[in-house]
């Protein structure tokens, strides 16, 4: 290697040593070793050093095509030591400021989304549900009113036939009357059953529109 290549390689390894120090502090800040399982911490540590080893080798390959010398390891240690002595305190303060700023930004964005998106959609949905319930009640009331009117009209229309039927019953033989009464009882039972079914269905529909 030429002197310029060696010089650039030394500088790169010193920078990588400082980068390793900053990465290690960042990793320790987010890992929370005390609150995690040992196996998970062990796996994270192995992955951390494998990734950083690959990064160092890639930088070395870009600078001198991957030629590893003993003094390059010393350069890495010098960069790491320089970071620990000169930059660590400053970096940790900056890191903490970035973390706190990120947390506050996320909370602000969350509150903004809740205020501008979630709450308007929530009230819009509640308004639509209220309108649908109101329309359902009006429709139910209208159906009940029309039903009562139809029943009253039927009573009025069928009243003359009822009177005629009572008059004709006087001329019907007794046996026919008894047979008719039995048939009437059976039909009345069927109609009562059908009426109960309609009443239950009506109550079910009515309960659907209750708040």
Buried (B, 14 or more C-beta within 10 A) or exposed (E): EEEEEBEBBBEBBBBBBBBBBBBBBBEEEEBEEEEEEEEEBEEBEEEBEEEBEEBBEEBBEEBBEEEEBEEBEBBBBBBBBBBBEEBBEEBBEEBEEEEEEEEEEEEEEEEEEEEEEEEEEEEEEEEEEEEEBEEBBEEBEEEEEEEEEEEEEEEEEEEEEEEEEEEEEEEEEEEEEEEEEEEEEEEEEEEEEEEEEEEEEBEEEEEEBEE
